[in-house]
């Protein structure tokens, strides 16, 4: 095992509206303080009562998915928590991931694409 799932991130136009929608379905706390995420206009979280975290990321000019229209595909990415960011990076690259954004070396996360092109982040726990 390389990582543990930290949260699932959904792209959207209005982060508070969507986080409150899911809160109405799942319970929990919107924008509960958590050192793993910075909250702001473009980002919100929902810590569910069961411990699972959903995050919501504002995307400029967001175009919602249209099931099953592949020209407007589903928009989601995974944040995977790791204790050793350097070691985990080497492991996922060896397994077929592609590095998309290594950042400036000061960030606690890096962005990759899986073999099918879906983005995911390795986030230092």
N, C-alpha and C positions, 0 to 999 in steps of 0.2 A: 504494500500500500504506500503510495506517495503522498496522498493528501486526504483531507476530510472536507466534505461539503459545508461551506459556511453559509451561503445563501443563494437564492436564485434571483437574478436581476431582470426586470421587465422594462423595456423601452416604452415610453409613453409621452403624451403632450403635457399632462398635468399630474405631477407626482403626488400631490396631496389628495386629489380626487380619487386616483386609482388606489392609493394606500388605504384610504378610508373605505372604499368599496370592499377591498379584501378584508379589512378589519370587520366590516359588518357580516362577512361570511365566516371568518375564522376566529374572531375575537383577537385579543392581544392589544399591544400598545404601539401607536404610530409615533415614530421618531423618539423612541426610548434612547437615552444616552448610551453609547457603546463606543469604546475607543477604536473599534475596527473600522468605523465609517464616519466621514464628515458629512453632516447634514447641511442642507442649504436649499436655495431655490430650485436647483436642478437635481436634487437627490432626496429621497425619503426612504424610511425603512418601516417594516411591520414585524415586530417580535411577537410571534403567536404564542398563545397560552401553552402549546405543546413544545415550545423551544425552537421551532423552526423560524427562520428569518426570510422574509421576502424583501427585496429592495426594488426601488422604482427610480429610473433614470430618465430625466427629461431629454428629449431629442428634438432639436430644431426641425421644424417642418415635418413632424412625425406623420407617417402614413400608416394607418392601422393595417394589420394583416387582414387578408380576405380569404378565408378558408373556402375552398382548397386552391385558390388562385396563387400559383407559384411566383407570379410577378410581384406580389405583395406578401412575402413569406413571413412566417412567425419570427418574432424579434425577441430573443432571449439569450442570456449568456450565464455561465456558471462562475461563481467565485469559489475557489478551492483553497482551504487553509493549509499552510505548510509551516513546519518549524524551521526548515533550512531552505531558504529561497534559492540559493545557488545550486544546491544538490538537487532540488526538485526541478529546477530549470533543466539541468543536464538530463535528468530522467525523462521528462516529457519530450524533450527534443529527440532523445534516442528512440522513443516510442512512436515518433512520427509527427509530433507537433511542429509548428512553425512559429518562431518568435515574431510578433508584430510590433511590440513596443517595450523596450527594456527600461524606458524612463531615464531619469537623470542620475540614477544610482542612489538617490536619497529616498525615493518612494518605497513603500512597503508592499508594492504589487508590481507584477509584470503581465503583459497581455500576449496571448498566444492564439493560434488558430488550430483547431483539431484537423485531422486529415481531410475532412469534408469542407473545411473553411469556416466552421462555426467558432466565434471567439470565446475564450475563457480566460480567467485571470488566476494566477497563483498569487495568494495574499499571505504575507508573513503573519502567523498567529501571534 
